[in-house]
Amino acid sequence: MSSYIHSRWKNAPPDSPVEFFSEMDNSRWETRKVEVFAGGRLGYASKAKPSNGSTRLAIIPLPPLKDIASQIEFEVKEISADQFETIWKRASS
């Protein structure tokens, strides 16, 4: 079963994404990802399309939510499949 997270990078460098939406498998490998940049540009990647510009899937499984949340530069929360699908459709259309 997939799980979904949304994270915000509080002090992202100017050309880096400021938000990340990730769909993960049971082993926490990303299967789809959307990145949101400060200007509103969206990037996406999936197993079927490994890269759209600079956006790529993680090369290691994502850490547990509590480990990400313990880093002060990130805010992270679980989101629903529907919330992920909404941003995925915007990015990949």
Legacy VTK file of the C-alpha trace (Angstrom):
# vtk DataFile Version 3.0
C-alpha trace
ASCII
DATASET POLYDATA
POINTS 93 float
0.000 0.000 0.000
1.297 3.435 -0.889
1.793 6.265 1.572
2.105 9.969 0.891
3.929 12.921 2.438
4.203 16.649 1.868
7.306 18.479 3.043
8.297 22.123 2.963
11.944 23.264 2.874
11.942 26.415 5.002
15.256 27.901 3.817
15.553 26.472 0.315
18.213 28.037 -1.929
16.716 30.290 -4.654
16.698 27.757 -7.520
15.694 24.752 -5.402
12.213 23.362 -4.771
10.426 24.673 -1.683
7.857 21.872 -1.414
7.920 18.142 -2.104
5.032 15.718 -2.506
6.063 12.047 -2.442
4.240 8.797 -3.048
6.102 5.859 -1.478
5.789 2.094 -1.588
5.808 -0.130 1.525
9.603 0.034 1.688
9.525 3.871 1.518
10.956 4.055 -2.008
9.494 6.969 -3.932
7.273 5.869 -6.804
6.133 9.372 -7.812
7.245 12.845 -6.752
6.195 16.441 -7.377
8.444 19.400 -6.587
7.111 22.950 -6.241
9.516 25.827 -6.886
9.264 29.349 -5.404
7.910 30.827 -8.642
5.181 28.180 -8.818
6.861 25.937 -11.401
6.130 22.235 -10.879
8.488 19.362 -11.598
7.611 15.675 -11.444
9.132 12.231 -11.716
7.848 8.662 -11.558
9.101 5.141 -12.151
7.666 5.381 -15.669
9.201 8.829 -16.282
12.313 9.021 -14.075
12.915 12.726 -14.697
11.156 15.853 -15.854
13.928 18.407 -15.954
15.698 18.481 -12.597
13.118 16.455 -10.625
14.186 12.892 -9.863
13.082 10.125 -7.528
15.212 9.598 -4.423
18.068 7.102 -4.821
17.493 5.676 -1.328
14.284 4.953 0.638
12.899 8.010 2.436
13.462 8.069 6.197
10.563 7.766 8.652
8.400 10.872 9.048
9.750 11.572 12.554
13.327 11.624 11.228
12.448 14.172 8.565
10.459 16.243 11.075
13.441 16.307 13.460
15.378 18.427 10.933
14.557 22.065 11.703
14.760 23.137 8.062
11.805 20.898 7.096
8.112 20.748 7.911
6.545 17.423 6.970
3.156 15.746 7.247
1.304 12.766 5.879
-1.265 13.525 3.210
-4.032 11.510 1.586
-3.879 9.760 -1.774
-6.455 12.258 -3.063
-4.292 15.219 -2.021
-1.318 13.692 -3.811
-3.355 12.937 -6.949
-4.513 16.569 -7.136
-0.953 17.942 -7.236
0.224 15.062 -9.472
-2.420 15.873 -12.090
-1.467 19.566 -12.020
2.230 18.756 -12.455
1.975 16.023 -15.069
-0.678 17.569 -17.324
LINES 1 94
93 0 1 2 3 4 5 6 7 8 9 10 11 12 13 14 15 16 17 18 19 20 21 22 23 24 25 26 27 28 29 30 31 32 33 34 35 36 37 38 39 40 41 42 43 44 45 46 47 48 49 50 51 52 53 54 55 56 57 58 59 60 61 62 63 64 65 66 67 68 69 70 71 72 73 74 75 76 77 78 79 80 81 82 83 84 85 86 87 88 89 90 91 92
